[in-house]
Amino acid sequence: MKLRLARRAVGDAVVVAVEGELDLFTAPFLRDEVRDAIKLDSPRLVLDLTALSFMDSSGLSVLIEAWRLATAEGGGVCLAAPQGPVARILRTTGLDRRIKVYPDVGSAVGEI
């Protein structure tokens, strides 16, 4: 398994669970899923990163694009439960200061 995505509505937000590895080869799949989620479901997007084991700069660019698209539509993006290496790259790049990070999906949905 390289990357698995699952989308669901929670209240008036949409949650996309991201599982596996987010890199140059898998980032386009998440980019398409995020675009569809924002356009078809809600501009209030929570990315559940609980099961994301790896993310490189390609993944970071998808997160930034998601944030730009959602905010342009009057919504926003939150990240839920990034683990170990993924949390570190968010901190190292400072992306966790632009896109809010929450310990779990429930708290992210409540704040977005």
PyMOL commands that set and color helices and strands:
alter all, ss='L'
color gray80, all
select helices_A, chain A and resi 27-41+57-72+84-93+95-98+105-111
alter helices_A, ss='H'
color red, helices_A
select strands_A, chain A and resi 3-10+13-22+44-48+52-55+76-80+100-102
alter strands_A, ss='S'
color yellow, strands_A
deselect
rebuild
show_as cartoon
